[in-house]
Amino acid sequence: MIALAANVRLSLARIPLAVWRILAHSFIFGFALSIADILFNFYLVSQGYTINDVGLLSMVSRAAGMLMGLPIGWLIDRLGPQRAMITGVVVFALGWAALLQAPSLPWLITAQFVVGASYLLAATAVTPLMALATTEEQRPLVFGMNASATLIVGLIGSAVGGVLPMLAAGVIAVDPQSTAAYRLALVSVIGCSIIALLPVLARLPVVETGTVGDVDGQVTRHSWLTLVWFAVPSLLLGIGGGAILPFQNLFFRDQFGLSDAGVGLALALSSLGAGIGALVGAPVVRRIGLQRGAALLRLGATPAMLLMLTPWLPVAIIGFFARGFFIAASYPMNDALVMGATPPAQRGLAMSLMSLLWAGGWAISAVIWGWVAPLFGYGPQIIAAAVAYALSAFVIWSLRLQRIAAQPTA
């Protein structure tokens, strides 16, 4: 244990300052997002909008990601990940300013589309940017840290966001559940987004300049078929997630009769498992290799899902905890794997394809199981999720990858 801690400290000490700046950006920007997630629906309801309107705006945000996924990937590769990320955050802040001033539902829909697309641009650009600022050996640890920070900051932001309307109400002397209180509280989303830009405004040193398949000075780019195949594990991951996560609260209530508080505790344990798992991937792949580690960690989610078939609540919760653990441990490693095997000029496109197929798999799976579950119960969809995770692991294992031939730059 002492030796492991020493190795972790040594690895952290070797992480470049540029990477810490990117991680600081991710943490602050994630904090802003978590505040928005908890308060925006309350803001809409305070204005008299209905649950249907809330669902419509949520769909608009997802639709923006689906429609703009490939153009966003092209834009990241065209501008470079740093400039693309800065552009995304600036437009995101402007979109939120428009959201908070929108006088009617059509204006809200327009602003929400802008917010959804700009968020995807900023979030997708982070991974290629981290890949440029790290060596192949550093990526598993850095990508895992970024994933873990994102999960942890969500818990912090939710807690802070819950008290912001009360603080805002005290400042302007209104009811904490009034539109004015929620609007002032949501201004913090704009402020935090602007603050998140500060660590990444200055030029970030590039560690690698190599490319895949550099032959006689000509850069070999991956075909569309290859990039899509790289994204298939993300598609299968989305299918598995869409089969169970939209119904996770109903599962624990219907199968085990848990109260709302009990369901909340079960979901919190799953989030804890994911936060821990995101930090475990790097030590695993250091021992057995990146591709093998990413595949085996993804495969671990299969038996974890099957534990949820048991009629005993403690075992089912252990399975749900382990599912979050293995998924969070595997997906940053898979991102690192794909980034290491993709030319820098195509990494934005590769990440956008992964995000697009993941979202599409999730949406289709959620719709299908929303129809099927009332007829056959939760068992078939749990088995389907386990199979999807196993197939995802198999595809990761089978990828034929050529590493970047990178050289450090001053």
Stockholm file with secondary structure:
# STOCKHOLM 1.0

chainA/1-410         MIALAANVRLSLARIPLAVWRILAHSFIFGFALSIADILFNFYLVSQGYTINDVGLLSMVSRAAGMLMGLPIGWLIDRLGPQRAMITGVVVFALGWAALLQAPSLPWLITAQFVVGASYLLAATAVTPLMALATTEEQRPLVFGMNASATLIVGLIGSAVGGVLPMLAAGVIAVDPQSTAAYRLALVSVIGCSIIALLPVLARLPVVETGTVGDVDGQVTRHSWLTLVWFAVPSLLLGIGGGAILPFQNLFFRDQFGLSDAGVGLALALSSLGAGIGALVGAPVVRRIGLQRGAALLRLGATPAMLLMLTPWLPVAIIGFFARGFFIAASYPMNDALVMGATPPAQRGLAMSLMSLLWAGGWAISAVIWGWVAPLFGYGPQIIAAAVAYALSAFVIWSLRLQRIAAQPTA
#=GR chainA/1-410 SS CHHHHHHHHHHHHTSCHHHHHHHHHHHHHHHHHHHHHHHHHHHHHHTTCCHHHHHHHHHHHHHHHHHHHHHHHHHHHHHCHHHHHHHHHHHHHHHHHHHTTCCSHHHHHHHHHHHHHHHHHHHHHHHHHHHHTSCTTTHHHHHHHHHHHHHHHHHHHHHHHHHHHHHHHHHHTSCTTSHHHHHHHHHHHHHHHHHHHGGGSSCCCCCBCCBTTCBTTBCCCCCHHHHHHHHHHHHHHHHHHHHHGGGHHHHHHHHHCCCHHHHHHHHHHHHHHHHHHHHHHHHHHHHHCHHHHHHHHHHTHHHHHHHTTSSCHHHHHHHHHHHHHHHHHHHHHHHHHHHHTSCGGGHHHHHHHHHHHHHHHHHHHHHHHHHHHHHHCSHHHHHHHHHHHHHHHHHHHHCCCCCCBCCBCC
#=GC SS_cons         CHHHHHHHHHHHHTSCHHHHHHHHHHHHHHHHHHHHHHHHHHHHHHTTCCHHHHHHHHHHHHHHHHHHHHHHHHHHHHHCHHHHHHHHHHHHHHHHHHHTTCCSHHHHHHHHHHHHHHHHHHHHHHHHHHHHTSCTTTHHHHHHHHHHHHHHHHHHHHHHHHHHHHHHHHHHTSCTTSHHHHHHHHHHHHHHHHHHHGGGSSCCCCCBCCBTTCBTTBCCCCCHHHHHHHHHHHHHHHHHHHHHGGGHHHHHHHHHCCCHHHHHHHHHHHHHHHHHHHHHHHHHHHHHCHHHHHHHHHHTHHHHHHHTTSSCHHHHHHHHHHHHHHHHHHHHHHHHHHHHTSCGGGHHHHHHHHHHHHHHHHHHHHHHHHHHHHHHCSHHHHHHHHHHHHHHHHHHHHCCCCCCBCCBCC
//
